[in-house]
């Protein structure tokens, strides 16, 4: 069993809670951060710009992805340039399509060729990966987020797709593949095994990192104790 220190895949913390992000920042194995509008809304953020700039002051030396939130490509482009201007460590998240199912490839091409570091998000198919990779400027750093967890939620095995996506990214040497939306700790090791560059991990999964290599018999005993304690505290009787 590998330890967290031996992993080659980079762990990015996924969230928008300031206290949680700062807690993750203190962990040396967390190499970057990703956010999105849904996470920000859940965290109660109302001033997007103020929140982002505050986080960038607190976390000045790791990659952080902030997402555009318009559904119109011209406004996405304007927002992307502003967000990119906040810091050199920022990657701008661009959805692979808008809500009208119109692909974002032309916008991705323009922004990437303008030197904007992108995190192209919400990808689910190899065709999307291929189109995105062909749109990215090879000299501009970028991330390609393939949502392995959501693919798995449909009953499909994401591993073959992730492996094939890595091969597609070989033509774009400054692009890195993100294993997005993992569902369990095992996904970190699966991503590492296939050579995936990055995996975004929620705080709930990060908390399980202390269980790596834990003796399974001891884990079995812990589970039995939990059941017994909960039954006792519930006051069950027959």
GROMACS elastic network, one bead per residue, 0.5 to 0.9 nm:
[ bonds ]
;  ai    aj funct       b0    kb
    1   212     6  0.78180   500
    1   213     6  0.61329   500
    2     5     6  0.81208   500
    2     6     6  0.62640   500
    2     7     6  0.72211   500
    2   189     6  0.82489   500
    2   212     6  0.80471   500
    2   213     6  0.78340   500
    3     6     6  0.54500   500
    3     7     6  0.69568   500
    3   212     6  0.68887   500
    3   213     6  0.76880   500
    4     7     6  0.55960   500
    4    29     6  0.75888   500
    4   209     6  0.75404   500
    4   212     6  0.79402   500
    5     8     6  0.84462   500
    5    29     6  0.73529   500
    7    10     6  0.77010   500
    7   188     6  0.86882   500
    7   189     6  0.78316   500
    7   192     6  0.64423   500
    8   192     6  0.61532   500
    8   193     6  0.88958   500
    8   195     6  0.76322   500
    8   196     6  0.85487   500
    8   197     6  0.76874   500
    8   198     6  0.88612   500
    9   188     6  0.76999   500
    9   189     6  0.84584   500
    9   191     6  0.68428   500
    9   192     6  0.50523   500
    9   193     6  0.86887   500
    9   195     6  0.69442   500
    9   196     6  0.61064   500
    9   197     6  0.51273   500
    9   198     6  0.52848   500
    9   199     6  0.68594   500
   10    29     6  0.77540   500
   10    30     6  0.73786   500
   10    31     6  0.61417   500
   10    32     6  0.80610   500
   10   192     6  0.86556   500
   10   196     6  0.85677   500
   10   197     6  0.61570   500
   10   199     6  0.62759   500
   10   200     6  0.85084   500
   11    29     6  0.66835   500
   11    30     6  0.52186   500
   11    31     6  0.57722   500
   11    32     6  0.69669   500
   11    33     6  0.86033   500
   11   188     6  0.81890   500
   11   197     6  0.89683   500
   11   198     6  0.59274   500
   11   199     6  0.52857   500
   11   200     6  0.60625   500
   11   201     6  0.66760   500
   12    29     6  0.87369   500
   12    30     6  0.56097   500
   12    31     6  0.56290   500
   12    34     6  0.67614   500
   12    63     6  0.86474   500
   12    64     6  0.88558   500
   12   198     6  0.69093   500
   12   199     6  0.60571   500
   12   201     6  0.60043   500
   12   202     6  0.86092   500
   13    21     6  0.74456   500
   13    24     6  0.68788   500
   13    25     6  0.86834   500
   13    30     6  0.64846   500
   13    31     6  0.80026   500
   13    32     6  0.63732   500
   13    34     6  0.63204   500
   13    35     6  0.86799   500
   13   199     6  0.85448   500
   13   200     6  0.56731   500
   13   201     6  0.50704   500
   13   202     6  0.59214   500
   13   203     6  0.69726   500
   13   206     6  0.81229   500
   14    21     6  0.83983   500
   14    32     6  0.88236   500
   14    33     6  0.58509   500
   14    35     6  0.59226   500
   14    36     6  0.86535   500
   14    39     6  0.85899   500
   14   181     6  0.89258   500
   14   200     6  0.56882   500
   14   201     6  0.55152   500
   14   202     6  0.50399   500
   14   203     6  0.72945   500
   15    18     6  0.84898   500
   15    20     6  0.76244   500
   15    21     6  0.68738   500
   15    33     6  0.75501   500
   15    34     6  0.64808   500
   15    35     6  0.53610   500
   15    36     6  0.77953   500
   15    39     6  0.60110   500
   15    40     6  0.77787   500
   15    43     6  0.86282   500
   15   201     6  0.87561   500
   15   202     6  0.67211   500
   15   203     6  0.76427   500
   16    19     6  0.88807   500
   16    20     6  0.77441   500
   16    21     6  0.69057   500
   16    34     6  0.80681   500
   16    35     6  0.56816   500
   16    36     6  0.76248   500
   16    37     6  0.88106   500
   16    39     6  0.55453   500
   16    40     6  0.52285   500
   16    41     6  0.86213   500
   16    42     6  0.81854   500
   16    43     6  0.62053   500
   16    45     6  0.84082   500
   17    20     6  0.52480   500
   17    21     6  0.60315   500
   17    22     6  0.86388   500
   17    39     6  0.80594   500
   17    40     6  0.74982   500
   17    42     6  0.86468   500
   17    43     6  0.55549   500
   17    44     6  0.86341   500
   17    45     6  0.87295   500
   18    21     6  0.50772   500
   18    22     6  0.61705   500
   18    23     6  0.85577   500
   18    43     6  0.85598   500
   18    51     6  0.85419   500
   18    54     6  0.89905   500
   18    55     6  0.71069   500
   19    22     6  0.52225   500
   19    23     6  0.61973   500
   19    24     6  0.87145   500
   20    23     6  0.50235   500
   20    24     6  0.62592   500
   20    25     6  0.85883   500
   20   203     6  0.76757   500
   21    24     6  0.50654   500
   21    25     6  0.60918   500
   21    26     6  0.88653   500
   21    33     6  0.78881   500
   21    55     6  0.84112   500
   21    59     6  0.87653   500
   21   203     6  0.89578   500
   22    26     6  0.65599   500
   22    55     6  0.85591   500
   22    58     6  0.76044   500
   22    59     6  0.75964   500
   23    26     6  0.54752   500
   23    27     6  0.72104   500
   24    27     6  0.53137   500
   24    28     6  0.83896   500
   24    29     6  0.88768   500
   24    30     6  0.64810   500
   24    33     6  0.89449   500
   24   203     6  0.80733   500
   24   206     6  0.87936   500
   25    28     6  0.72443   500
   25    29     6  0.89048   500
   25    30     6  0.65766   500
   25    31     6  0.82175   500
   25    32     6  0.82552   500
   25    33     6  0.87797   500
   25    59     6  0.71675   500
   25    62     6  0.86867   500
   26    29     6  0.89092   500
   26    30     6  0.81381   500
   27    30     6  0.57034   500
   27    31     6  0.87047   500
   28    31     6  0.71668   500
   30    33     6  0.79489   500
   31    62     6  0.63659   500
   31    63     6  0.73255   500
   32    61     6  0.88899   500
   32    62     6  0.51666   500
   32    64     6  0.58903   500
   32    65     6  0.84741   500
   32   200     6  0.87501   500
   33    62     6  0.74509   500
   33    63     6  0.61267   500
   33    65     6  0.63679   500
   33   200     6  0.78117   500
   34    63     6  0.82229   500
   34    64     6  0.55845   500
   34    66     6  0.67840   500
   34    67     6  0.88846   500
   34    91     6  0.89355   500
   34    93     6  0.89147   500
   34   200     6  0.72610   500
   35    38     6  0.83781   500
   35    39     6  0.64405   500
   35    40     6  0.72103   500
   35    64     6  0.77121   500
   35    65     6  0.59865   500
   35    66     6  0.56722   500
   35    67     6  0.70939   500
   35    93     6  0.87828   500
   36    39     6  0.54281   500
   36    40     6  0.62999   500
   36    41     6  0.87640   500
   36    65     6  0.80840   500
   36    66     6  0.63637   500
   36    67     6  0.55630   500
   36    68     6  0.84841   500
   36    69     6  0.88180   500
   36    93     6  0.80637   500
   37    41     6  0.60623   500
   37    42     6  0.85345   500
   37    48     6  0.88946   500
   37    66     6  0.84657   500
   37    67     6  0.68756   500
   37    68     6  0.82274   500
   37    69     6  0.70077   500
   38    41     6  0.51657   500
   38    42     6  0.62108   500
   38    43     6  0.86501   500
   39    42     6  0.50463   500
   39    43     6  0.61976   500
   39    44     6  0.87577   500
   39    45     6  0.89566   500
   40    43     6  0.50239   500
   40    44     6  0.63789   500
   40    45     6  0.54143   500
   40    46     6  0.81480   500
   40    48     6  0.81543   500
   41    44     6  0.50905   500
   41    45     6  0.56766   500
   41    46     6  0.74707   500
   42    45     6  0.76496   500
   45    48     6  0.67442   500
   45    51     6  0.71961   500
   46    50     6  0.89249   500
   46    51     6  0.83449   500
   47    50     6  0.54884   500
   47    51     6  0.61526   500
   47    52     6  0.86541   500
   48    51     6  0.53402   500
   48    52     6  0.62018   500
   48    53     6  0.87072   500
   49    52     6  0.52284   500
   49    53     6  0.61839   500
   49    54     6  0.85536   500
   49    83     6  0.83853   500
   50    53     6  0.53033   500
   50    54     6  0.61071   500
   50    55     6  0.86499   500
   51    54     6  0.51686   500
   51    55     6  0.62252   500
   51    56     6  0.86485   500
   52    55     6  0.51915   500
   52    56     6  0.61924   500
   52    57     6  0.87343   500
   52    66     6  0.77430   500
   52    83     6  0.88514   500
   52    86     6  0.84367   500
   53    56     6  0.50073   500
   53    57     6  0.62720   500
   53    58     6  0.87187   500
   53    86     6  0.70871   500
   53    87     6  0.87850   500
   54    57     6  0.51911   500
   54    58     6  0.63810   500
   54    59     6  0.86108   500
   55    58     6  0.50512   500
   55    59     6  0.58505   500
   55    60     6  0.81059   500
   56    60     6  0.53155   500
   56    61     6  0.84240   500
   56    62     6  0.89690   500
   56    64     6  0.80810   500
   56    86     6  0.81948   500
   56    87     6  0.75269   500
   56    89     6  0.85573   500
   56    90     6  0.86828   500
   57    60     6  0.55808   500
   59    62     6  0.65825   500
   59    63     6  0.89311   500
   59    64     6  0.86622   500
   60    63     6  0.86600   500
   60    87     6  0.85607   500
   60    89     6  0.76896   500
   61    89     6  0.69805   500
   62    89     6  0.63157   500
   62    90     6  0.86317   500
   63    88     6  0.86835   500
   63    90     6  0.59746   500
   63    91     6  0.70476   500
   64    89     6  0.63167   500
   64    90     6  0.51166   500
   64    91     6  0.61442   500
   64    92     6  0.85860   500
   65    89     6  0.85045   500
   65    90     6  0.56728   500
   65    92     6  0.56182   500
   65    93     6  0.61439   500
   65   118     6  0.82936   500
   65   119     6  0.68630   500
   66    83     6  0.72940   500
   66    84     6  0.88791   500
   66    90     6  0.71220   500
   66    91     6  0.65415   500
   66    92     6  0.53397   500
   66    93     6  0.57009   500
   66   119     6  0.86141   500
   67    79     6  0.89469   500
   67    80     6  0.80424   500
   67    83     6  0.83472   500
   67    91     6  0.84573   500
   67    92     6  0.56376   500
   67    94     6  0.62738   500
   67    95     6  0.81794   500
   67   119     6  0.83653   500
   67   121     6  0.89082   500
   68    71     6  0.87522   500
   68    75     6  0.88029   500
   68    76     6  0.59057   500
   68    77     6  0.84741   500
   68    79     6  0.60574   500
   68    80     6  0.62690   500
   68    83     6  0.80618   500
   68    92     6  0.71350   500
   68    93     6  0.62544   500
   68    94     6  0.62893   500
   68    95     6  0.81836   500
   69    75     6  0.89079   500
   69    76     6  0.70721   500
   69    79     6  0.81473   500
   69    94     6  0.87183   500
   70    73     6  0.75079   500
   70    74     6  0.88557   500
   70    75     6  0.61166   500
   70    76     6  0.54446   500
   70    79     6  0.80549   500
   70    98     6  0.86566   500
   71    75     6  0.76923   500
   71    76     6  0.70460   500
   71    97     6  0.88901   500
   71    98     6  0.55706   500
   71    99     6  0.66325   500
   71   100     6  0.84868   500
   72    75     6  0.54612   500
   72    76     6  0.60597   500
   72    77     6  0.86760   500
   72    98     6  0.74419   500
   73    77     6  0.60882   500
   73    78     6  0.86792   500
   73    98     6  0.81169   500
   73   104     6  0.75251   500
   73   107     6  0.68190   500
   74    77     6  0.51330   500
   74    78     6  0.64713   500
   74    79     6  0.87824   500
   74   107     6  0.83688   500
   75    78     6  0.50201   500
   75    79     6  0.61155   500
   75    80     6  0.84024   500
   76    79     6  0.51297   500
   76    80     6  0.59480   500
   76    81     6  0.86966   500
   76    94     6  0.78850   500
   76   107     6  0.83826   500
   77    80     6  0.50225   500
   77    81     6  0.63723   500
   77    82     6  0.87790   500
   77   107     6  0.70136   500
   77   110     6  0.86865   500
   77   111     6  0.72914   500
   78    81     6  0.54053   500
   78    82     6  0.64728   500
   78    83     6  0.87661   500
   79    82     6  0.51483   500
   79    83     6  0.60637   500
   79    84     6  0.84734   500
   80    83     6  0.51591   500
   80    84     6  0.59887   500
   80    85     6  0.85187   500
   80    92     6  0.60709   500
   80    93     6  0.80964   500
   80    94     6  0.80823   500
   80   111     6  0.79114   500
   80   116     6  0.78047   500
   80   118     6  0.88202   500
   81    84     6  0.51247   500
   81    85     6  0.62129   500
   81    92     6  0.85370   500
   81   111     6  0.80553   500
   81   116     6  0.72038   500
   82    85     6  0.51205   500
   82    86     6  0.68652   500
   83    86     6  0.55170   500
   83    87     6  0.80009   500
   83    90     6  0.74756   500
   83    91     6  0.83340   500
   83    92     6  0.66822   500
   84    87     6  0.63646   500
   84    88     6  0.70980   500
   84    89     6  0.85288   500
   84    90     6  0.58838   500
   84    91     6  0.67445   500
   84    92     6  0.63120   500
   84   116     6  0.63708   500
   84   117     6  0.73540   500
   84   118     6  0.88876   500
   85    88     6  0.72686   500
   85    90     6  0.81659   500
   85   116     6  0.89989   500
   86    89     6  0.85633   500
   86    90     6  0.71902   500
   87    90     6  0.55185   500
   88    91     6  0.81887   500
   88   117     6  0.86720   500
   89   117     6  0.88834   500
   90   117     6  0.72600   500
   90   118     6  0.85608   500
   91   116     6  0.76093   500
   91   118     6  0.50141   500
   91   119     6  0.57802   500
   91   141     6  0.88052   500
   91   142     6  0.74671   500
   91   143     6  0.80654   500
   92   116     6  0.74452   500
   92   117     6  0.62526   500
   92   119     6  0.55632   500
   92   120     6  0.79351   500
   93   117     6  0.88863   500
   93   118     6  0.58198   500
   93   120     6  0.54884   500
   93   121     6  0.61936   500
   93   143     6  0.88087   500
   94    97     6  0.83050   500
   94   104     6  0.77787   500
   94   107     6  0.87474   500
   94   108     6  0.75217   500
   94   118     6  0.68962   500
   94   119     6  0.62595   500
   94   121     6  0.59228   500
   94   122     6  0.86883   500
   95    98     6  0.67990   500
   95   103     6  0.86560   500
   95   104     6  0.70552   500
   95   119     6  0.85133   500
   95   120     6  0.58165   500
   95   122     6  0.58741   500
   95   123     6  0.79766   500
   96   102     6  0.86294   500
   96   103     6  0.59554   500
   96   104     6  0.53018   500
   96   105     6  0.72414   500
   96   108     6  0.86298   500
   96   120     6  0.62178   500
   96   121     6  0.59061   500
   96   122     6  0.61057   500
   96   123     6  0.62405   500
   96   128     6  0.75373   500
   96   132     6  0.79554   500
   97   100     6  0.77020   500
   97   101     6  0.56144   500
   97   102     6  0.52792   500
   97   105     6  0.81065   500
   97   122     6  0.83698   500
   98   101     6  0.54730   500
   98   102     6  0.55605   500
   98   103     6  0.66743   500
   98   104     6  0.71395   500
   99   102     6  0.73600   500
  100   103     6  0.87974   500
  103   106     6  0.79253   500
  103   107     6  0.88356   500
  103   128     6  0.89812   500
  104   107     6  0.53768   500
  104   108     6  0.61195   500
  104   109     6  0.86847   500
  104   132     6  0.86271   500
  105   109     6  0.61273   500
  105   110     6  0.87153   500
  105   131     6  0.69238   500
  105   132     6  0.62196   500
  105   134     6  0.88148   500
  105   135     6  0.61437   500
  105   136     6  0.87668   500
  106   109     6  0.50682   500
  106   110     6  0.63155   500
  106   111     6  0.87076   500
  106   135     6  0.72725   500
  107   110     6  0.51565   500
  107   111     6  0.61309   500
  107   112     6  0.83954   500
  107   135     6  0.88161   500
  108   111     6  0.53081   500
  108   112     6  0.58895   500
  108   113     6  0.83750   500
  108   118     6  0.78474   500
  108   120     6  0.79337   500
  108   132     6  0.74359   500
  108   135     6  0.62689   500
  108   136     6  0.66418   500
  109   112     6  0.52886   500
  109   113     6  0.60412   500
  109   114     6  0.84886   500
  109   132     6  0.83563   500
  109   134     6  0.84502   500
  109   136     6  0.55792   500
  109   137     6  0.69292   500
  110   113     6  0.52790   500
  110   114     6  0.61429   500
  110   115     6  0.88670   500
  110   116     6  0.88935   500
  110   135     6  0.84667   500
  110   136     6  0.86893   500
  110   137     6  0.88628   500
  111   115     6  0.65031   500
  111   116     6  0.53674   500
  111   117     6  0.79589   500
  111   118     6  0.78714   500
  111   136     6  0.85984   500
  111   137     6  0.88491   500
  112   115     6  0.51750   500
  112   116     6  0.51682   500
  112   117     6  0.64976   500
  112   118     6  0.69008   500
  112   135     6  0.78950   500
  112   136     6  0.56153   500
  112   137     6  0.53429   500
  112   138     6  0.85534   500
  112   139     6  0.87311   500
  112   140     6  0.62535   500
  112   141     6  0.84434   500
  112   142     6  0.81520   500
  113   116     6  0.73483   500
  113   135     6  0.89668   500
  113   136     6  0.73429   500
  113   137     6  0.53251   500
  113   138     6  0.86748   500
  113   139     6  0.84518   500
  113   140     6  0.73686   500
  114   137     6  0.87377   500
  114   140     6  0.86725   500
  115   118     6  0.89976   500
  115   137     6  0.81317   500
  115   139     6  0.82476   500
  115   140     6  0.57377   500
  115   141     6  0.83720   500
  116   140     6  0.71820   500
  116   141     6  0.82844   500
  116   142     6  0.85551   500
  117   140     6  0.62455   500
  117   141     6  0.55215   500
  117   142     6  0.53288   500
  117   143     6  0.80879   500
  118   136     6  0.88083   500
  118   140     6  0.84987   500
  118   141     6  0.73395   500
  118   143     6  0.61235   500
  118   144     6  0.81758   500
  119   142     6  0.58236   500
  119   144     6  0.57839   500
  119   145     6  0.68028   500
  119   178     6  0.89916   500
  120   123     6  0.76651   500
  120   132     6  0.77289   500
  120   142     6  0.78571   500
  120   143     6  0.62329   500
  120   144     6  0.50765   500
  120   145     6  0.59483   500
  120   146     6  0.87838   500
  121   143     6  0.83984   500
  121   144     6  0.65167   500
  121   146     6  0.70340   500
  121   147     6  0.81206   500
  121   180     6  0.87599   500
  122   145     6  0.64557   500
  122   146     6  0.64994   500
  122   147     6  0.62193   500
  122   180     6  0.85381   500
  123   126     6  0.82885   500
  123   128     6  0.62786   500
  123   129     6  0.69398   500
  123   144     6  0.78625   500
  123   145     6  0.61518   500
  123   147     6  0.60311   500
  124   127     6  0.87104   500
  124   128     6  0.71466   500
  124   129     6  0.81680   500
  124   145     6  0.87526   500
  124   146     6  0.57647   500
  124   147     6  0.58012   500
  124   148     6  0.75080   500
  124   150     6  0.79601   500
  124   151     6  0.65877   500
  124   161     6  0.89419   500
  125   128     6  0.53116   500
  125   129     6  0.65460   500
  125   130     6  0.88354   500
  125   146     6  0.78514   500
  125   151     6  0.88525   500
  125   161     6  0.76694   500
  126   130     6  0.60830   500
  126   131     6  0.85644   500
  126   146     6  0.89297   500
  126   161     6  0.67601   500
  126   162     6  0.86547   500
  126   164     6  0.75627   500
  126   165     6  0.63961   500
  126   168     6  0.86163   500
  127   130     6  0.51032   500
  127   131     6  0.62233   500
  127   132     6  0.85933   500
  128   131     6  0.51506   500
  128   132     6  0.60749   500
  128   133     6  0.85333   500
  129   132     6  0.51418   500
  129   133     6  0.60470   500
  129   134     6  0.85538   500
  129   144     6  0.74729   500
  129   145     6  0.88659   500
  129   146     6  0.78682   500
  129   165     6  0.65926   500
  129   168     6  0.74601   500
  129   169     6  0.82725   500
  130   133     6  0.52616   500
  130   134     6  0.62328   500
  130   135     6  0.86928   500
  130   165     6  0.79383   500
  130   168     6  0.64423   500
  130   169     6  0.82126   500
  131   134     6  0.52400   500
  131   135     6  0.63064   500
  131   136     6  0.89206   500
  132   135     6  0.50488   500
  132   136     6  0.63087   500
  132   144     6  0.78491   500
  133   136     6  0.53039   500
  133   137     6  0.84168   500
  133   138     6  0.87917   500
  133   144     6  0.81540   500
  133   168     6  0.73513   500
  133   169     6  0.64901   500
  133   171     6  0.78615   500
  133   172     6  0.67083   500
  133   175     6  0.79773   500
  134   137     6  0.80815   500
  134   171     6  0.86093   500
  134   172     6  0.82550   500
  136   139     6  0.86130   500
  136   140     6  0.75983   500
  136   141     6  0.89375   500
  136   142     6  0.77847   500
  136   172     6  0.76411   500
  136   175     6  0.81817   500
  137   140     6  0.56120   500
  137   141     6  0.83410   500
  137   142     6  0.88598   500
  137   172     6  0.79110   500
  137   174     6  0.88562   500
  138   141     6  0.76348   500
  138   142     6  0.89287   500
  138   171     6  0.81703   500
  138   172     6  0.52525   500
  138   173     6  0.66688   500
  138   174     6  0.62412   500
  138   175     6  0.76509   500
  139   172     6  0.83008   500
  139   173     6  0.81260   500
  139   174     6  0.64952   500
  140   174     6  0.64695   500
  140   175     6  0.79707   500
  141   173     6  0.85596   500
  141   175     6  0.57421   500
  141   176     6  0.80520   500
  142   174     6  0.63879   500
  142   176     6  0.63260   500
  142   177     6  0.87903   500
  143   174     6  0.85425   500
  143   175     6  0.54792   500
  143   177     6  0.58620   500
  143   178     6  0.65648   500
  143   198     6  0.88522   500
  144   169     6  0.87632   500
  144   175     6  0.69701   500
  144   176     6  0.61718   500
  144   178     6  0.58272   500
  144   179     6  0.87728   500
  145   148     6  0.88361   500
  145   176     6  0.86127   500
  145   177     6  0.61383   500
  145   179     6  0.63300   500
  145   180     6  0.58279   500
  146   149     6  0.88247   500
  146   151     6  0.88068   500
  146   161     6  0.88742   500
  146   162     6  0.74940   500
  146   165     6  0.83969   500
  146   177     6  0.72846   500
  146   178     6  0.61278   500
  146   179     6  0.57577   500
  146   180     6  0.56959   500
  146   181     6  0.85189   500
  147   150     6  0.55143   500
  147   151     6  0.62846   500
  147   152     6  0.87532   500
  147   158     6  0.86181   500
  147   178     6  0.81526   500
  147   179     6  0.63035   500
  147   181     6  0.55664   500
  147   182     6  0.79027   500
  148   151     6  0.50091   500
  148   152     6  0.61726   500
  148   153     6  0.86661   500
  148   157     6  0.84388   500
  148   158     6  0.53042   500
  148   159     6  0.78212   500
  148   161     6  0.82487   500
  148   162     6  0.73655   500
  148   179     6  0.59409   500
  148   180     6  0.57665   500
  148   181     6  0.62663   500
  148   182     6  0.65943   500
  148   183     6  0.88529   500
  149   152     6  0.50579   500
  149   153     6  0.63021   500
  149   158     6  0.75562   500
  149   179     6  0.81143   500
  149   180     6  0.66031   500
  149   183     6  0.57171   500
  149   184     6  0.89303   500
  149   187     6  0.87611   500
  150   154     6  0.68262   500
  150   158     6  0.88513   500
  150   180     6  0.83965   500
  150   181     6  0.65161   500
  150   182     6  0.81086   500
  150   183     6  0.86349   500
  151   154     6  0.55046   500
  151   155     6  0.72540   500
  151   156     6  0.59562   500
  151   157     6  0.72746   500
  151   158     6  0.60097   500
  152   155     6  0.53026   500
  152   156     6  0.50060   500
  152   157     6  0.56611   500
  152   158     6  0.58664   500
  152   183     6  0.87664   500
  153   156     6  0.72364   500
  154   157     6  0.87949   500
  157   160     6  0.68888   500
  157   161     6  0.78394   500
  158   161     6  0.52661   500
  158   162     6  0.60936   500
  158   163     6  0.86227   500
  159   162     6  0.51139   500
  159   163     6  0.61053   500
  159   164     6  0.85598   500
  159   190     6  0.78379   500
  159   191     6  0.83058   500
  159   194     6  0.82173   500
  160   163     6  0.51248   500
  160   164     6  0.61133   500
  160   165     6  0.85058   500
  161   164     6  0.51178   500
  161   165     6  0.60058   500
  161   166     6  0.86527   500
  162   166     6  0.63046   500
  162   167     6  0.88906   500
  162   177     6  0.84166   500
  162   179     6  0.76071   500
  162   191     6  0.83275   500
  162   194     6  0.80539   500
  162   196     6  0.76975   500
  163   166     6  0.52631   500
  163   167     6  0.67435   500
  163   194     6  0.63423   500
  163   195     6  0.82073   500
  163   196     6  0.79338   500
  164   167     6  0.52256   500
  164   168     6  0.65354   500
  164   169     6  0.89329   500
  165   168     6  0.50236   500
  165   169     6  0.63407   500
  165   170     6  0.89414   500
  165   177     6  0.76666   500
  166   169     6  0.51316   500
  166   170     6  0.66473   500
  166   176     6  0.84217   500
  166   177     6  0.66845   500
  166   194     6  0.85700   500
  166   195     6  0.79360   500
  166   196     6  0.69532   500
  166   197     6  0.87969   500
  167   170     6  0.53566   500
  167   171     6  0.80616   500
  168   171     6  0.64609   500
  168   172     6  0.81092   500
  169   172     6  0.53091   500
  169   173     6  0.70397   500
  169   174     6  0.87742   500
  169   175     6  0.65180   500
  169   176     6  0.73060   500
  169   177     6  0.74457   500
  170   173     6  0.59107   500
  170   175     6  0.83209   500
  171   175     6  0.88648   500
  172   175     6  0.55571   500
  172   176     6  0.86034   500
  173   176     6  0.79223   500
  176   196     6  0.80077   500
  176   197     6  0.57104   500
  176   198     6  0.72012   500
  177   196     6  0.60965   500
  177   197     6  0.54774   500
  177   198     6  0.62385   500
  177   199     6  0.83559   500
  178   196     6  0.69587   500
  178   197     6  0.63480   500
  178   199     6  0.52896   500
  178   200     6  0.69583   500
  179   182     6  0.70427   500
  179   187     6  0.85970   500
  179   188     6  0.86894   500
  179   191     6  0.68373   500
  179   196     6  0.70285   500
  179   197     6  0.80654   500
  179   198     6  0.61620   500
  179   200     6  0.64459   500
  180   198     6  0.85011   500
  180   199     6  0.60460   500
  180   200     6  0.54155   500
  180   201     6  0.78648   500
  181   199     6  0.83480   500
  181   200     6  0.67061   500
  181   201     6  0.73191   500
  181   202     6  0.82568   500
  182   185     6  0.78587   500
  182   186     6  0.88626   500
  182   187     6  0.60515   500
  182   188     6  0.78674   500
  182   199     6  0.76840   500
  182   200     6  0.71450   500
  182   201     6  0.65866   500
  182   202     6  0.81108   500
  182   205     6  0.86093   500
  183   186     6  0.84426   500
  183   187     6  0.70528   500
  183   201     6  0.87657   500
  183   202     6  0.89917   500
  183   205     6  0.80020   500
  184   187     6  0.56790   500
  184   188     6  0.78826   500
  184   205     6  0.64426   500
  184   208     6  0.89978   500
  185   188     6  0.57510   500
  185   189     6  0.75681   500
  185   201     6  0.87373   500
  185   205     6  0.58588   500
  185   206     6  0.78187   500
  185   208     6  0.68584   500
  185   209     6  0.72820   500
  185   212     6  0.86877   500
  186   189     6  0.53889   500
  186   190     6  0.63258   500
  186   191     6  0.87145   500
  187   191     6  0.59736   500
  187   192     6  0.84176   500
  187   199     6  0.84987   500
  188   191     6  0.51987   500
  188   192     6  0.62019   500
  188   193     6  0.86661   500
  188   199     6  0.67708   500
  188   201     6  0.83497   500
  189   193     6  0.60014   500
  189   194     6  0.87738   500
  190   193     6  0.50996   500
  190   194     6  0.65621   500
  190   195     6  0.87812   500
  190   196     6  0.86568   500
  191   194     6  0.55815   500
  191   195     6  0.63717   500
  191   196     6  0.51326   500
  191   197     6  0.79264   500
  191   198     6  0.78607   500
  191   199     6  0.70530   500
  192   195     6  0.51620   500
  192   196     6  0.58281   500
  192   197     6  0.77990   500
  192   198     6  0.85651   500
  192   199     6  0.87872   500
  193   196     6  0.76693   500
  196   199     6  0.75820   500
  201   204     6  0.81598   500
  201   205     6  0.63021   500
  201   206     6  0.65024   500
  202   205     6  0.54667   500
  202   206     6  0.63036   500
  202   207     6  0.88068   500
  203   207     6  0.61339   500
  203   208     6  0.88406   500
  204   207     6  0.53558   500
  204   208     6  0.69729   500
  205   208     6  0.52254   500
  205   209     6  0.70568   500
  206   209     6  0.54078   500
  206   210     6  0.83089   500
  207   210     6  0.66978   500
  207   211     6  0.84963   500
  208   211     6  0.54515   500
  208   212     6  0.74869   500
  209   212     6  0.55769   500
  210   213     6  0.84568   500
  210   214     6  0.81100   500
  211   214     6  0.52089   500
  211   215     6  0.88212   500
  213   216     6  0.83690   500
  214   217     6  0.88147   500
  214   218     6  0.76406   500
  214   219     6  0.70983   500
  215   218     6  0.53631   500
  215   219     6  0.62380   500
  215   220     6  0.87400   500
  216   220     6  0.60536   500
  216   221     6  0.86055   500
  217   221     6  0.63295   500
  217   222     6  0.86662   500
  218   221     6  0.50370   500
  218   222     6  0.62019   500
  218   223     6  0.86806   500
  219   223     6  0.62873   500
  219   224     6  0.87608   500
  220   223     6  0.51730   500
  220   224     6  0.63839   500
  220   225     6  0.87316   500
  221   224     6  0.50847   500
  221   225     6  0.61685   500
  221   226     6  0.85830   500
  222   225     6  0.51100   500
  222   226     6  0.61885   500
  222   227     6  0.88017   500
  223   226     6  0.50154   500
  223   227     6  0.63358   500
  223   228     6  0.86528   500
  224   227     6  0.52302   500
  224   228     6  0.62172   500
  224   229     6  0.86029   500
  225   228     6  0.50720   500
  225   229     6  0.59885   500
  225   230     6  0.85067   500
  226   229     6  0.51495   500
  226   230     6  0.60807   500
  226   231     6  0.85018   500
  227   230     6  0.53047   500
  227   231     6  0.61320   500
  227   232     6  0.86103   500
  228   231     6  0.52347   500
  228   232     6  0.61728   500
  228   233     6  0.86232   500
  229   232     6  0.51542   500
  229   233     6  0.60689   500
  229   234     6  0.84779   500
  230   233     6  0.50944   500
  230   234     6  0.59674   500
  230   235     6  0.86129   500
  231   234     6  0.51506   500
  231   235     6  0.64501   500
  231   236     6  0.59466   500
  231   237     6  0.89617   500
  232   235     6  0.52226   500
  232   236     6  0.65006   500
  232   237     6  0.89653   500
  233   236     6  0.79613   500
